[in-house]
Amino acid sequence: MEIDINVITKRVSIWLTHAESKDVQLQASLKPLYREFKAERFLVAVYESGTEDLEELTKYLLEFNAERIAEEELRLERGLPASRSSRMRRRRRV
């Protein structure tokens, strides 16, 4: 388990391994900690490790995003309108 406390943003990140996330006693022991930080108006986020292959999933995500970027660039080169998702991204930046 790893606990990161950011006093400036008032956020607490608790990182649990897969085994720790299944440990009922550990989960129960964290409840007083949640209450303590909540009383001090901190936002507590608990991150639990999964069982999937992180490297493989990251590779897939990067490949997917690269394909989407290439498709969007091709659309723009051909003078076609930007895709809906691309238009929405631009609106959020403004």
C-alpha positions in Angstrom: 0.0 0.0 0.0 1.1 3.5 -0.8 -0.5 6.7 0.5 0.2 10.0 -1.2 -1.0 13.2 0.5 -1.1 16.5 -1.3 -1.8 19.2 1.2 -2.0 22.0 -1.4 -4.8 20.3 -3.4 -6.2 18.6 -0.3 -6.2 15.2 -2.0 -5.2 11.8 -0.7 -4.3 8.9 -3.1 -4.3 5.4 -1.6 -2.7 2.8 -3.9 -3.5 -0.9 -3.2 -2.1 -4.0 -4.7 -4.6 -6.5 -6.1 -4.1 -8.7 -2.9 -4.6 -5.7 -0.6 -7.8 -4.6 -2.4 -9.3 -8.1 -1.6 -8.2 -8.0 2.1 -11.3 -7.3 4.1 -9.4 -6.5 7.3 -7.2 -3.9 5.5 -10.3 -2.3 4.0 -11.8 -2.0 7.4 -8.7 -0.5 8.9 -8.7 2.2 6.2 -12.2 3.5 7.2 -11.0 5.6 10.1 -8.4 7.1 7.8 -11.1 8.1 5.3 -13.1 9.7 8.1 -10.0 11.6 9.4 -9.2 13.1 6.0 -12.9 13.8 5.2 -13.1 15.8 8.5 -10.2 17.9 7.2 -12.0 18.4 3.9 -9.6 16.2 1.9 -10.7 14.2 -1.2 -9.7 10.6 -0.8 -9.2 8.4 -3.8 -8.4 4.7 -3.6 -6.7 3.0 -6.6 -6.8 -0.8 -6.8 -4.5 -2.8 -9.0 -6.2 -4.9 -11.5 -5.4 -8.4 -12.9 -4.9 -7.5 -16.6 -1.5 -7.1 -18.4 -0.7 -3.4 -18.0 2.0 -3.4 -20.7 -0.3 -5.1 -23.3 -3.2 -2.8 -22.5 -1.1 0.3 -22.7 0.4 -0.8 -26.0 -3.2 -1.3 -27.4 -4.3 2.1 -26.2 -1.2 3.8 -27.8 -1.8 2.0 -31.1 -5.5 2.9 -31.1 -4.7 6.6 -30.4 -2.1 6.6 -33.1 -4.6 5.2 -35.6 -7.2 7.8 -34.6 -4.7 10.7 -35.1 -3.6 9.3 -38.5 -7.3 9.0 -39.6 -8.0 12.6 -38.5 -4.9 13.9 -40.3 -6.0 12.1 -43.5 -9.5 13.6 -43.2 -8.0 17.1 -42.9 -5.6 16.5 -45.8 -8.5 15.5 -48.0 -10.4 18.6 -47.0 -13.1 16.6 -45.2 -14.7 18.0 -42.1 -13.2 17.1 -38.8 -14.7 14.1 -37.0 -17.3 14.8 -34.3 -14.8 13.7 -31.5 -12.2 16.1 -32.9 -14.7 19.0 -33.0 -15.7 18.3 -29.4 -12.0 18.3 -28.3 -11.5 21.7 -29.9 -14.5 23.2 -28.2 -13.3 22.1 -24.8 -10.0 23.8 -25.3 -11.6 27.2 -26.0 
